[in-house]
Structure formats: C-alpha cells, structure tokens
Amino acid sequence: GSLTVGELANKLNKEPSEIIKKLLMLGVMATINQDLDKDSIELIAGEYNVEVEEEIVFEITDFEGYDSEDSTEVLEERPPVVTIMGHVDHGKTTLLDSIRNTKVTAGEAGGITQHIGAYQVEVDQGKKITFLDTPGHAAFTTMRSRGAQVTDITILVVAADDGVMPQTVEAINHAKAAEVPIIVAVNKMDKEAANPDRVMQELTEHGLVSEAWGGDTIFVPLSALSGEGIDTLLEMILLVAEVEEYKANKNRAATGTVIEAQLDKGRGSVATLLVQKGTLRVGDPIVVGNTYGRVRAMVNDLGRRVKEAGPSTPVEITGLNEVPQAGDNFLVFADEKTARNVGEARAQKQLQEQRSEKSRVTLDDLFEQIKQGDIKEINLIVKADVQGSVEAMAASLQKIDVEGAKVKIIHTGVGAITESDIILASASNAVVIGFNVRPDAGAKRTADAENVDIRLHRIIYKAIEEIEAAMKGMLDPEY
Ligand code: GDP
C-alpha cells in the first residue's frame, strides 16, 4: 500500500510541512497529496525511529467476480419486483396504498404496516409480489444510474380522465431504457370522464399497443380508489412473472441492493435492503456499498422482527458502521474481519475515484471511445421549445451514421431541460441537446454533479453538425 504525504504525517503525528521539508532534504520534492513510494515512507519513518509494518490490503473492491453466478439447477422461483411509475396525480400513491391494504394476508391482519421503501403482498396460492413503494421514476433511475437493476416489471399508471402526459412519456422511456416490461394500469375508471380508448390510442404512439388491438402490452382498467380491477392487475403481474421466470438461488451468501437508508437517532445507520440472491440472516457479516458491519436486527415491512430474508424480500437492517446510499450493492462475507477489510478497501477506492473524477460520455471524448470500440451507439436526449423542432432534430440526428457508430434518441420533450432529463442521461450515459431551451437550476446542478454533457443550440443544422463532427473526431477544441 502507499500513503500520501498528508496521511504519513498524520500517522507519525507530525505536521505535513515538516515531512515535506524532510523529504526535500532527502532530495524528494512532494506536495501534501502526493503518493509516496515504499522507500520514501521507510526513509521518513526511519528518521523518527518508527518501524513500518505493511498492512495486508484486501483487493476485493468489486463484487462482480466475487459474487459468483449460480448454476441453473439451484435456481428457484422468486417473487417479481415491481415499480409503479406515471404522471403526477394519476394515482401512483393511491394504487400502492390500495394494493397494500387489500392484500395484507389474513394472518398478518392488524399488523402495523411500516414504510421501509418496499413491501410484499401475497396473492392467490401463496404467490408473492414485491412492490417498491417510492412512486415515481426518480428512485428507479437513481438506482439504475448507480448500476443497480432491481425492477423486474413496471406498472405504468395513466389516469383515464387525463390521458398520456409528459411524465407518462418519461416513465415509458425510463422503462424502455432499462428493458423492463411494462403493464399499463388505466386508472380512475370510476370517473365519469374516464376514456380508456383515448389512453390506448395515445400509448400506441409510444409503442405500447394493447393486446385487444393486436399488440402485446397488457392494459388493466382499474380504480385505485375503489379497488376495482386491482385483483386483475395482480394476476397480470404474476402472469408476466410466469413468462419471464424470475429465479434465484436462496442457498448462498446473500447479495442485493439498498432501497433506502438513513441515520436514525436511536438505532444508528438504518438501511432497507432488497435481497436478490441467497438468504440474509441476523448476525451475517456484510458489506453494503462502502460501509460494513454485522446485521444486528432485521425488521420486515410489517414492522416485525425476522431472523432471515430470502430472494425478493425487503428488510430493514441495523448494524452498519455508516449510512450507505440507495442503489448500493451488498454482499455477505464469511467473517467480520473480511467484511471490514473489504468495506474499507471499497471506501478507499471510492475516494481515489472521486479524486480522479471519472467522467461520462462527452462529445469531446466521443471519437476516442468510438475508435476504441467502447461505444457503437451514442445516446441522445433532445429537448426543444416546440414539438416541430423536436421532431426535426430527432429525425436528422437519427440519420447520422459514422463508421458504424449510430445515434440513438432515448428521450425527447418540449420545454426546459429538467433534472429528470439529466438523471435519465446519467443512467443511460447520454448527451443532452437543447434547442432554444436551457437547463433549469436543478438540472444544471445535477449535470455538474453527474458529469452530464449538455449542448445548447439555436440553429438546428449546427447541432447536427456538432454531433457529426464529434463522432468523426473533428470537434473544435473548447477553450
Ligand atoms: P400520484 O401523484 O400519482 O401519486 O397520485 P395520487 O395517488 O396522489 O392521486 C392523486 C389524486 O387522484 C388523489 O386525490 C386521489 O384520491 C385521486 N385518485 C387516485 N386514484 C383514483 C381513482 O381510481 N379514482 C378517483 N376518482 N380518484 C383517484
């Protein structure tokens, strides 16, 4: 392992300036953040009569590889994990509440439900479904942008009295980008103004054609308020699950994803984990993102203490040294010492990455990436002031083909560039193009934080030219 000048000073309990001086006298020019090699460390330590002992550094910072694949014989059916998306006020929250309230199993009746970010219901014959109960696609994309894939099925809620709205389209694009199957819930059927045919008609324009019209998208008319149609929706979810055959090995060290996490005054770090493989048990040594610990207590979505949790089960745990982030992966280890070492190695690696700030696709490095064969497709999000410009831009951009590299438009919209556009761009490694529009304050902040490239234009052909030039490696350098 290596140390920076500052870290070494810290360990020796000296001022960094003193160490820098000593290094100078030894002929080494160094700044406080500079990494020192082993020889320099030993030399300096020797000056203070301190002996250097090398720590054993654990290199498991990437769960992949360590988190082995299971052979198909050991896989067993697991409940599908469902996310609900749709336009604001179309009934997402009402639907989530309604499903939960009607489906609390007989034995659990009276149990105090607890919001832990996800819940599970039991439908007929003991079949279960897990719902992530943070409505909206923010959670969905935040997780995906962090590399986590937790959702198996998306329920797209569309109010029958309102039809397809901008966030409906966003939700569709999010689900498509993640290649997650969509079931359409045509909500508010109890309303007089309900017009399900209009919803079906409008959704065909976005590639969702109902089975009744010869397509393959399931549409379920329902009322989240009265509960009518909810049973059918649950059956349809199970039907899709049967076709997709979601499976996992429950007899292995547990792994999965953080759904939400926070600091609790009394209990310390509290995290809701969705177990995706294996079985999580109280007492398990665990690494969660860059944090680690031992599962001290586990509580399910009914607020009951449980001892173990299998695939697709959400549980709230305590016992971590710090608060992880939604979308972080977790993995159980054989002993606590390994868990601590791995957790610390991951935290260290993250620090280093933050220092060298890995950036996403930008037009400036696009050509390099195409040349190296890293990307064959450039994902674009197009926003403009009027629908006509959106269409004109998208059509021209899609025609670009440079040495086998193509443009893929993953989302378009009218109006300012919003935070949601940036989150989608970040999750899909896309560049955002604005024509006669600007990013709002939230979008700007997020784009900076996530390193998303935004290109603003006032003339359509200039925008097209720029993309083409970038793909050919002929972009004028920016100063
Ligand atoms: P969200 O923003 O998508 O989470 O929407 P909400 O669940 O908060 O619902 C918005 C409004 O629509 C609330 O006033 C609900 O009571 C109402 N609402 C939701 N579902 C239905 C329904 O099936 N029928 C009727 N009539 N109203 C509904």
Boltz pocket constraint, residues with backbone or C-beta under 6 A from the ligand:
constraints:
  - pocket:
      binder: B
      contacts: [[A, 86], [A, 87], [A, 88], [A, 89], [A, 90], [A, 91], [A, 92], [A, 93], [A, 94], [A, 95], [A, 135], [A, 187], [A, 188], [A, 189], [A, 190], [A, 191], [A, 222], [A, 223], [A, 224], [A, 225], [A, 226]]
      max_distance: 6.0
